[in-house]
């Protein structure tokens, strides 16, 4: 049986606390399952401009806490925390606290990090991908140990933490749902073995946002990624929830010209753009039909959209959420 549809809003910025709280309440009221942030640090300037990444004004952890306080059922989290931006023990304690204070509504997204220019700008070494993914694997194992009762004793190449019992304990047991995101075979195989939610993304090995990444997210490439996940997951594949972000969402009649223009910009065909799993073009009914088709083809049941299209996308949520 396919997983029922769930939908989340991803939002990076707000001009005030009142605006942020209202956005969280609106997402909850419109039937979205969750509100997610990303985990980026850079403010405006040449370092951010070189990455092509949008500005994120809000720090993830306090913004998650405020969104949880403003709502009662909305799941909250980060899609995804970069594990290199905080010591693992600090992130684990913050995550457990967020789960406790939200009444068990945290979705814990974890990623190996990818935005090379951000690492450089804030003075962090940007290790090769195999090293970062190995560190992610150890971080996931540590998180599970941290969220379990008893003394922590985790020793590895990257993480060596022992001699205490974690406090607080999260409400969700055995731990908050863990989402692992990425676009390469190694990280998706790790997600298949260890995560509850696998977040399909571009392969961002270039370290910047651009056409090369978009080309790694086509329908053909997504099918390959799902194959890697299936192979690595084995018997647990049916239990995994597959999530994807529709970074390019244009809801309404007559969106064909938009798709064609974007196809040219990214160097793919219009047909590839229209079928791109990270894009949605068309009327509400057309998008509903396309999402159902994609769930059948790929098993993707959890879809994230940007806050800027939350209102336009709400009728899709009303038709599909929980079905």
C-alpha positions in Angstrom: 0.0 0.0 0.0 1.4 3.5 -0.8 1.9 6.0 1.9 -0.8 8.6 2.2 0.0 12.0 0.9 1.5 14.6 3.2 2.6 18.1 2.4 4.9 20.6 4.0 5.8 24.2 3.6 9.4 25.3 3.5 10.1 28.8 4.5 13.4 30.6 5.2 12.6 34.1 6.1 10.3 36.5 7.9 10.3 40.2 8.7 8.9 39.8 12.2 7.9 37.3 14.8 4.3 38.0 14.1 4.7 37.3 10.4 6.5 34.0 11.2 3.8 32.9 13.7 1.0 33.7 11.3 2.7 31.7 8.5 3.0 28.7 10.8 -0.7 29.0 11.8 -1.8 29.4 8.2 0.2 26.3 7.1 -1.6 24.4 9.9 -5.0 25.8 9.0 -4.6 24.9 5.3 -3.9 21.3 6.1 -0.1 21.1 5.6 1.5 18.5 7.7 4.7 20.4 8.5 6.7 23.6 8.4 10.3 23.2 7.6 13.3 25.6 7.4 16.6 25.0 5.7 19.9 25.4 7.6 21.9 28.2 6.1 23.9 31.0 7.7 25.0 33.5 5.1 23.4 37.0 4.9 23.5 39.2 1.8 26.8 39.7 0.1 29.2 38.3 -2.4 29.7 34.9 -0.6 25.9 34.2 -0.9 25.6 35.5 -4.4 28.3 33.2 -5.6 26.3 30.1 -4.4 23.1 31.2 -6.2 21.3 30.1 -3.0 18.3 32.2 -1.7 18.7 34.2 1.4 17.7 32.6 4.7 17.2 35.2 7.4 16.1 33.0 10.2 18.2 30.6 12.3 16.6 27.2 12.2 16.4 26.2 15.9 14.8 29.3 17.4 12.4 29.6 14.4 11.4 26.0 14.8 10.6 26.6 18.5 8.5 29.7 17.7 6.6 27.9 15.0 5.9 25.0 17.4 4.7 27.4 20.1 2.3 29.2 17.7 0.6 25.9 16.6 -0.8 22.8 18.1 -0.7 20.0 15.5 1.8 21.2 12.9 5.0 19.2 12.6 8.1 21.3 12.7 11.7 20.8 11.6 14.6 21.5 9.3 15.0 20.2 5.8 17.8 19.6 6.7 20.2 20.4 9.5 23.8 20.6 8.2 25.7 18.3 10.6 28.9 20.3 10.3 27.4 23.5 11.6 27.0 22.3 15.2 28.8 19.8 17.4 26.7 16.6 17.3 26.0 16.6 21.0 24.7 20.2 20.8 22.4 19.4 17.9 21.1 16.3 19.6 20.3 18.2 22.8 18.6 20.9 20.8 16.5 18.3 18.9 15.4 16.5 22.0 14.4 19.8 23.6 12.4 20.8 20.5 10.6 17.5 20.5 9.9 17.8 24.2 8.6 21.4 24.1 6.6 20.9 20.9 4.7 17.9 22.4 6.4 15.4 20.1 6.1 17.3 16.8 9.8 17.4 15.6 10.9 15.9 12.3 14.7 15.7 12.5 16.2 16.3 9.1 20.0 15.6 8.8 22.3 16.2 5.8 26.0 16.0 5.1 26.3 19.6 3.9 26.9 20.8 0.4 27.1 24.6 0.0 30.8 24.9 -0.4 30.8 28.7 -0.5 29.0 28.9 2.8 31.6 26.6 4.5 34.4 28.8 3.1 32.7 32.1 4.2 32.2 30.9 7.8 35.6 29.3 8.1 34.8 25.6 8.0 36.7 23.0 6.1 34.7 21.5 3.2 35.8 17.9 3.3 35.3 15.6 0.3 31.9 14.1 0.0 32.9 10.6 1.2 34.3 12.1 4.5 31.2 14.3 5.0 28.9 11.3 4.4 30.9 9.1 6.8 30.5 11.8 9.4 26.7 11.9 8.7 26.5 8.2 9.2 28.3 8.5 12.6 26.0 11.4 13.5 22.9 9.4 12.8 24.1 6.6 15.0 25.0 9.0 17.7 21.6 10.7 17.5 19.9 7.3 18.0 22.1 6.6 21.0 21.4 10.0 22.4 17.7 9.6 22.2 17.8 6.2 23.9 17.9 5.8 27.7 21.2 5.0 29.4 24.8 6.1 29.2 26.1 7.3 25.9 29.2 5.6 24.6 29.8 6.3 20.9 33.3 6.1 19.4 34.2 6.5 15.8 36.4 8.3 13.3 34.5 11.6 13.6 32.4 11.4 16.8 33.7 10.3 20.2 31.1 11.1 22.9 30.7 9.2 26.2 30.2 9.5 29.9 26.8 10.9 30.3 23.1 10.2 29.9 21.2 12.5 27.6 18.7 15.0 29.0 16.0 15.7 28.1 14.6 12.7 26.4 12.4 13.3 23.4 8.7 12.5 23.6 8.7 10.5 20.3 10.1 7.0 20.7 12.4 5.5 19.9 13.3 8.9 18.5 11.8 11.7 16.4 11.3 10.7 12.8 14.7 11.1 11.1 14.8 12.5 7.6 18.1 12.2 5.6 18.4 14.2 2.4 20.7 14.0 -0.6 21.0 13.2 -4.2 24.0 10.8 -4.5 24.0 7.1 -4.3 26.0 6.8 -1.1 24.0 9.3 1.0 20.6 7.9 -0.3 21.8 4.4 0.5 22.6 5.6 4.0 19.1 7.1 4.2 17.5 3.9 3.0 19.2 2.0 5.9 18.8 4.5 8.7 16.1 7.1 8.1 12.4 7.1 8.5 11.9 9.7 5.7 14.2 9.8 2.7 14.4 13.3 1.1 15.2 13.2 -2.6 17.3 16.1 -3.8 19.6 17.2 -6.5 23.1 15.8 -6.6 24.7 19.0 -5.5 28.3 17.9 -5.9 29.1 21.2 -7.7 28.5 23.0 -4.4 26.3 25.7 -6.0 22.7 25.9 -7.3 22.6 25.7 -11.1 21.6 23.7 -14.2 24.0 20.8 -13.4 22.1 20.1 -10.2 18.7 20.4 -11.9 19.7 17.9 -14.5 20.3 15.3 -11.7 16.7 15.6 -10.6 14.9 14.6 -13.8 12.3 11.8 -13.8 14.9 9.4 -15.2 17.4 10.3 -12.6 14.8 10.2 -9.8 13.9 6.6 -10.9 17.6 5.7 -10.5 17.7 7.2 -7.0 14.6 5.3 -6.0 16.3 2.1 -7.3 19.3 2.8 -5.1 17.1 3.4 -2.1 15.1 0.2 -2.8 18.3 -1.9 -3.1 19.8 -0.5 0.1 16.6 -0.6 2.2 15.8 -4.2 1.5 12.8 -5.3 3.6 12.3 -1.9 5.2 11.7 -0.1 1.8 7.9 -0.2 2.2 8.2 1.5 5.6 10.1 4.4 4.2 8.4 7.7 3.4 9.8 9.3 0.3 9.8 13.1 0.2 10.7 15.6 -2.4 10.5 19.4 -2.8 8.7 21.0 -5.7 11.2 23.9 -6.0 9.5 25.1 -9.2 5.8 25.2 -8.6 3.5 27.2 -10.9 -0.2 26.6 -10.1 -2.8 27.8 -12.6 -4.0 27.5 -16.1 -1.6 28.0 -19.1 1.7 27.2 -17.4 3.2 25.5 -20.5 5.1 28.5 -21.6 6.7 28.7 -18.1 7.8 25.1 -18.3 9.3 25.7 -21.8 11.2 28.7 -20.7 12.6 27.0 -17.7 13.6 24.0 -19.8 15.7 26.2 -22.0 17.4 27.8 -19.0 18.3 24.5 -17.5 19.3 22.7 -20.7 16.7 20.0 -20.7 13.7 19.4 -23.0 10.2 20.8 -22.3 8.9 17.3 -21.7 11.6 16.6 -19.2 10.8 19.9 -17.4 7.1 19.2 -17.2 7.7 15.7 -15.8 10.5 16.9 -13.5 9.8 15.6 -10.0 11.1 18.8 -8.5 8.6 20.9 -10.6 4.8 21.3 -10.9 3.0 23.1 -13.6 -0.7 23.3 -14.3 -4.1 23.7 -12.8 -5.0 22.2 -9.4 -6.6 19.1 -11.1 -3.6 18.7 -13.3 -1.2 18.8 -10.4 -3.4 16.4 -8.4 -3.3 13.9 -11.3 0.5 14.4 -11.7 1.2 13.8 -8.0 -0.8 10.7 -8.1 1.1 9.5 -11.1 4.4 10.2 -9.4 3.4 8.3 -6.3 2.6 5.3 -8.5 5.9 5.7 -10.5 8.3 6.6 -7.7 6.6 6.0 -4.4 6.9 9.7 -3.5 4.0 10.7 -1.1 5.5 13.6 0.9 5.8 16.8 -1.1 7.2 20.2 0.1 6.5 23.6 -1.5 7.7 27.0 -0.8 5.8 29.5 1.3 5.3 31.8 -1.6 2.9 29.3 -3.2 1.2 28.0 0.0 -2.1 29.7 -0.8 -2.2 28.6 -4.4 -1.2 25.1 -3.5 -3.8 24.7 -0.7 -6.5 23.2 -2.9 -4.1 20.4 -3.9 -3.6 19.7 -0.2 -7.3 19.7 0.4 -7.8 17.1 -2.4 -4.9 14.8 -1.6 -3.8 15.1 2.1 -4.3 11.8 3.9 -5.4 9.9 0.8 
